[in-house]
Amino acid sequence: MKITQIETFLVNAAPPQEGGWAARNWLFVKVHTDEGVYGVGEASGWPRVVQTAIEDLTCLLVGEDPTHIERLWQKMMGSIMGHGMTGVVGFGAMTGIEMALWDLKGKALGVPVWNLLGGKMRDKIRVYAHAHDAERARELVDRGYTAIKTGGIRNCVESVEAIRKDVGSDIDLMVDVHGPPWMTTRDAIALGRRLEDYDLFFYEDPVAPENIDAIARVSEALDMPIAAGERHAGIWGVKELIEREIIDVVQPDTGRAGGLRQMQKIAAMAEAHYITMAPHDGSLGPIAEMAAVHLMASIPNFLILEHLEDDVPQRYEVMSGQPTVVDSHIAVPDAPGLGVDIVEEACVKYPSEGNISLPEDTYDYQYFWTRENRATWLSNQEKARSSYRPGSVF
């Protein structure tokens, strides 16, 4: 069996009438062979650019045996080293291709991907959903969710307090600050100390991920689990976070971490330091989520998986084999490969649009912008002045 073609499908995945940081694209990958067997995957890490990277890598793979996955990954890795240190674009491209190779191999052998990765540790995968206010949190809990994540900086403590009061102490609650570049280490610590009273499952990306020492200082200062890793790529991206035991939860993104084998290696590194894994899924489509379900079924130190519930209609149109969330869990599928497929006719209904933009037109990206309102969002008065426009997410 030989690889004959690699196709990509770029899908506009923005919510209706929304732009800014809500705008995004999904990039699906399809690897074809001369025997008619194909595999599907998903790539992230700036999808419109990653699509070009996949086209560039295709010539290396046509004519190769698709079952030798690690060998082909190393071939791709070696081929792009001349471009400098590989970031999320390069790793994103390799991720989409590698994921499709696992799906292809599973279909060829008639076994699910989790079986190829070492077998199952569990039959179902616990997931959490997102809520930015108590009303949405209550809705999700009533639908069976046992874990909720909220986030942002603006009104953060106020939102967490309201959600905790409404859903009670039995629901696991997480906070994602999104690691903005203007968030200073001391402010992240100050905000974290106010959040310690709410028994958080973890405090995610408190500062920008580029500054490992800043994350370490936050981790040392706070008495709650710290999570990070979604904006890094490969085992080298999270190596220091794990080996220095800065974090308690590692969060590789299933679309740009480098592939399922890279994530499996990250899980093994984390296991050696008693660190759990909770993959990032916040900007991904449904195929990468199902790949994460297979991988998390196979590792011992899985914690929880991010899940976007009814975010955009296209999520439920572009993939066949949709998962069902029951009591905050997704059942691990038994079908060959990933157990899902791309619905090509649905993908073309959502042509790609650009996804480089500021959170909103009035957004001021200068570092000092947040300083004006520091006293407001760290005080007991959580509501900022009406003139405060730091972006809808923050």
TISE-967011 format. One record per residue (C-alpha): y, x, z. Coordinates in Angstrom, 1 decimal. Layout:
// residues N
      y      x      z
      Y      X      Z
...
// end
This chain:
// residues 394
      y      x      z
    0.0    0.0    0.0
    3.4    1.4   -1.0
    7.0    0.3   -0.4
    8.6   -1.0   -3.7
   11.9   -2.5   -2.6
   14.2   -3.1    0.4
   16.5   -6.2    0.3
   19.3   -7.1    2.6
   20.9  -10.4    3.5
   24.4  -10.4    5.0
   25.2  -13.7    6.8
   28.5  -14.9    8.2
   27.7  -15.7   11.8
   31.1  -16.7   13.2
   31.4  -20.0   15.0
   33.3  -22.6   12.9
   37.1  -22.1   12.8
   36.9  -19.0   15.0
   38.0  -15.5   14.2
   39.0  -12.4   16.2
   36.2  -10.9   18.1
   34.2  -14.2   17.7
   33.8  -13.3   14.0
   30.6  -11.5   13.2
   27.9  -11.0   10.6
   24.2  -10.8   10.8
   22.3   -8.4    8.5
   18.7   -9.2    7.8
   16.3   -6.8    6.0
   13.2   -7.4    3.9
   10.8   -4.6    3.0
    8.5   -5.3    0.0
    5.2   -3.6   -1.0
    3.1   -3.4   -4.1
    0.4   -5.6   -2.4
    2.8   -8.5   -1.9
    3.0   -8.0    1.9
    6.5   -7.8    3.2
    8.2   -7.4    6.5
   11.5   -8.7    7.9
   14.0   -7.1   10.4
   17.6   -7.2   11.5
   20.2   -4.5   11.7
   23.5   -4.3   13.6
   26.1   -1.7   14.5
   28.9   -2.9   12.0
   26.6   -4.9    9.7
   28.8   -4.7    6.5
   28.8   -1.0    6.7
   25.1   -0.8    7.7
   24.2   -2.7    4.6
   25.5    0.2    2.5
   23.6    2.7    4.7
   20.3    0.8    4.1
   20.9    1.0    0.4
   21.5    4.7    0.7
   18.2    5.2    2.7
   16.1    3.1    0.3
   15.4    5.9   -2.2
   13.7    7.8    0.6
   11.2    5.0    1.3
   10.2    3.6   -2.0
    6.7    4.8   -2.8
    5.9    5.6    0.8
    3.1    4.0    2.9
    4.8    1.6    5.2
    2.3    1.8    8.0
    3.3    5.3    9.0
    6.3    4.1   10.9
    7.2    7.0   13.1
    6.9    9.4   10.2
    9.3    7.3    8.0
   11.7    7.0   10.9
   11.8   10.8   11.3
   12.3   11.1    7.6
   15.3    8.9    7.7
   16.7   10.6   10.8
   16.4   14.0    9.1
   18.0   12.8    6.0
   21.3   11.7    7.6
   21.8   14.6   10.0
   24.1   16.3    7.6
   26.6   13.5    8.1
   27.1   14.5   11.8
   25.9   12.9   15.0
   24.2    9.7   14.2
   26.0    6.7   15.7
   25.4    2.9   15.6
   25.7    2.7   11.8
   23.0    5.2   11.1
   20.8    3.9   13.9
   21.5    0.3   12.9
   20.3    1.0    9.4
   17.1    2.7   10.6
   16.6   -0.2   13.1
   16.6   -2.9   10.5
   14.1   -1.0    8.3
   11.9    0.1   11.2
   11.7   -3.4   12.6
   10.7   -4.8    9.2
    8.0   -2.1    9.0
    6.5   -3.3   12.3
    6.5   -6.9   11.0
    4.9   -5.7    7.8
    2.2   -3.8    9.5
    1.4   -6.6   11.8
    1.0   -9.0    8.9
   -1.2   -6.5    7.0
   -3.5   -6.1   10.0
   -3.3   -9.8   11.0
   -2.0   -9.0   14.5
    1.3   -9.7   16.4
    3.7   -6.8   16.8
    3.3   -6.8   20.6
   -0.4   -5.9   20.0
    0.6   -2.8   18.0
    3.0   -1.8   20.7
    0.3   -1.6   23.4
   -0.6   -5.2   24.2
    0.9   -7.8   26.5
    2.2   -7.3   30.0
    3.3  -11.0   30.1
    3.0  -14.2   28.1
    6.6  -15.3   28.3
    9.9  -13.6   28.4
   12.6  -14.7   30.9
   16.1  -15.2   29.3
   19.6  -15.9   30.4
   22.4  -17.8   28.8
   26.2  -17.6   28.8
   28.8  -19.7   30.7
   32.5  -19.1   31.0
   33.0  -22.0   33.5
   31.2  -24.0   36.1
   30.7  -27.0   33.8
   28.8  -25.0   31.2
   26.8  -23.2   33.9
   25.8  -26.5   35.4
   24.8  -27.8   31.9
   22.6  -24.8   31.3
   21.0  -25.0   34.8
   20.2  -28.7   34.2
   18.5  -27.6   31.0
   16.2  -25.3   33.0
   18.0  -21.9   32.9
   17.6  -19.9   36.0
   20.0  -17.1   35.1
   23.6  -17.2   33.8
   26.0  -14.6   32.6
   29.8  -14.9   32.7
   32.4  -12.2   32.0
   35.8  -10.9   30.9
   38.6   -9.8   33.2
   41.0  -12.7   33.1
   40.1  -15.2   35.9
   36.9  -13.3   36.4
   36.5  -13.7   40.2
   37.8  -17.3   40.1
   35.1  -18.1   37.4
   32.3  -16.4   39.3
   33.3  -18.2   42.5
   33.3  -21.6   40.8
   30.0  -21.0   39.1
   28.3  -19.7   42.2
   29.5  -22.6   44.2
   28.3  -25.1   41.6
   24.8  -23.7   40.8
   24.0  -22.3   44.2
   22.3  -19.1   45.4
   19.0  -19.6   43.6
   20.4  -18.9   40.2
   20.8  -15.3   39.1
   24.4  -14.6   38.1
   25.6  -11.7   36.0
   29.1  -10.5   35.1
   30.0   -8.6   31.9
   33.4   -6.9   31.8
   32.8   -5.7   28.2
   33.9   -2.1   28.9
   37.4   -2.3   27.4
   39.2    1.1   26.9
   42.1    0.0   29.0
   40.0   -0.7   32.1
   40.6    2.1   34.5
   37.8    3.3   36.8
   39.7    2.3   39.9
   40.4   -1.2   38.6
   36.7   -1.6   37.7
   35.8   -0.6   41.3
   38.5   -2.9   42.7
   37.2   -5.8   40.7
   33.6   -5.0   41.5
   34.3   -5.0   45.2
   35.7   -8.5   44.9
   32.5   -9.5   43.1
   30.1   -8.0   45.7
   30.4  -11.2   47.8
   28.7  -13.3   45.0
   25.2  -11.6   45.0
   25.3  -10.5   41.4
   22.1   -9.8   39.4
   24.1   -7.0   37.8
   27.7   -5.9   36.9
   27.8   -5.0   33.2
   29.9   -2.4   31.3
   32.6   -2.1   34.0
   34.4    0.7   32.0
   34.3    2.0   28.5
   30.9    3.5   27.7
   32.3    6.7   26.2
   33.1    8.0   29.7
   29.8    8.5   31.5
   31.4   10.0   34.6
   33.6    6.9   35.0
   30.5    4.7   35.0
   29.0    7.0   37.5
   32.0    6.7   39.8
   31.9    2.9   39.6
   28.2    3.0   40.3
   28.6    5.2   43.3
   31.4    3.1   44.8
   29.8   -0.3   44.6
   26.9   -2.0   46.3
   25.3   -3.9   43.5
   23.3   -3.1   40.3
   25.1   -1.6   37.4
   24.1   -2.3   33.8
   25.1   -0.5   30.6
   23.8    0.8   27.3
   24.5   -1.8   24.6
   27.0    0.2   22.7
   24.9    3.4   22.7
   22.2    4.3   20.1
   18.9    6.1   20.4
   17.3    7.8   23.3
   20.1   10.4   23.3
   22.8    7.7   23.8
   21.4    6.5   27.1
   19.7    9.7   28.2
   22.4   10.7   30.7
   22.8    7.2   32.1
   19.1    7.2   32.9
   18.4   10.8   34.0
   21.4   10.8   36.4
   20.3    7.3   37.6
   23.9    6.0   37.1
   22.7    2.6   36.1
   20.1    0.2   37.5
   19.6   -1.8   34.2
   19.6   -0.3   30.7
   20.6   -2.6   27.9
   19.8   -1.2   24.4
   20.8   -3.5   21.5
   17.7   -4.5   19.6
   19.7   -4.3   16.3
   21.2   -0.8   16.7
   19.2    1.1   19.2
   17.2    2.8   16.5
   14.2    0.6   16.3
   11.4   -0.8   18.5
    9.9    2.7   19.0
   13.2    4.1   20.2
   13.5    1.1   22.6
   10.0    1.7   23.8
   10.9    5.4   24.4
   14.0    4.3   26.3
   11.9    1.9   28.4
    9.6    4.8   29.3
   12.5    7.1   30.2
   13.9    4.3   32.4
   10.5    3.6   34.0
   10.3    7.2   35.2
   13.6    6.6   37.1
   12.7    3.0   38.3
   15.3    1.5   36.0
   14.7   -1.9   34.4
   15.5   -3.0   30.9
   17.5   -6.1   29.8
   18.2   -5.8   26.1
   21.6   -6.8   24.7
   21.6   -9.7   22.2
   25.2  -10.9   22.3
   26.1  -10.3   18.7
   22.6  -10.5   17.1
   20.8  -13.1   15.1
   17.4  -14.7   15.8
   15.2  -12.1   14.1
   16.3   -9.2   16.4
   15.8  -11.6   19.4
   12.2  -12.2   18.4
   11.6   -8.5   17.9
   12.9   -8.0   21.5
   10.5  -10.7   22.7
    7.6   -8.7   21.3
    8.8   -5.4   22.8
    9.6   -6.9   26.2
    6.1   -8.4   26.3
    4.7   -4.9   26.1
    6.7   -2.9   28.6
    6.2   -2.8   32.4
    9.9   -2.6   33.5
   11.3   -5.6   31.6
   13.9   -7.5   33.6
   15.5  -10.2   31.5
   16.6  -10.8   27.9
   20.0  -12.1   26.7
   19.9  -15.3   24.7
   22.6  -17.2   22.9
   22.1  -20.9   23.3
   23.4  -23.2   20.6
   26.2  -20.8   19.7
   26.3  -21.4   15.9
   24.4  -23.8   13.6
   23.3  -21.0   11.3
   21.1  -19.5   14.1
   18.7  -22.4   13.7
   18.8  -22.4    9.9
   18.3  -18.8    8.7
   15.0  -18.1   10.4
   11.7  -20.0   10.3
    9.5  -19.8   13.5
   12.3  -20.7   15.9
   11.5  -20.0   19.6
   11.8  -22.7   22.2
   13.3  -22.0   25.6
   11.4  -23.7   28.4
   12.4  -23.2   32.0
   14.4  -20.1   31.0
   11.5  -18.5   29.2
   10.5  -17.9   25.6
    6.8  -17.9   24.9
    5.5  -14.7   23.3
    4.2  -15.6   19.8
    0.6  -14.9   18.6
    1.2  -15.1   14.9
    0.9  -11.9   12.8
    3.9   -9.6   12.7
    7.0  -10.9   14.4
    5.8  -14.5   13.7
    9.1  -15.4   11.9
   10.6  -15.2    8.4
   14.0  -15.2    6.7
   15.1  -18.5    5.1
   16.9  -17.0    2.1
   18.4  -20.2    0.8
   20.0  -20.8    4.2
   21.4  -17.2    4.3
   23.3  -17.7    1.0
   25.0  -20.8    2.5
   27.0  -18.5    4.8
   28.5  -15.7    2.7
   29.7  -12.7    4.7
   33.3  -12.3    5.7
   35.0   -9.3    7.2
   34.5   -8.7   10.9
   37.1   -6.2   11.8
   40.0   -7.9   13.7
   41.7   -8.0   17.0
   40.9  -10.7   19.5
   43.9  -12.7   18.5
   47.1  -12.2   16.6
   49.3  -11.6   19.7
   46.9   -9.0   21.1
   48.6   -5.8   22.2
   46.1   -3.0   22.0
   48.1   -0.4   23.9
   46.5    0.9   27.0
   49.3    0.0   29.3
   49.2   -3.7   28.4
   46.9   -4.7   31.2
   48.9   -2.8   33.8
   51.6   -5.5   33.9
   49.2   -8.0   35.2
   47.0   -5.9   37.4
   48.5   -7.3   40.5
   47.8  -10.8   39.3
   44.1  -10.5   38.3
   43.2   -8.4   41.4
   45.1  -10.7   43.8
   44.1  -14.0   45.2
   46.1  -15.7   42.5
   43.7  -15.5   39.6
   45.7  -17.3   37.0
   47.9  -15.0   35.0
   51.3  -16.0   33.7
   51.5  -18.0   30.5
   53.0  -14.9   28.7
   49.9  -12.9   29.4
   48.0  -12.5   26.1
   45.4   -9.7   26.4
   42.9  -11.4   24.1
   40.7  -14.5   24.5
   37.7  -12.6   25.6
   39.5  -10.7   28.4
// end
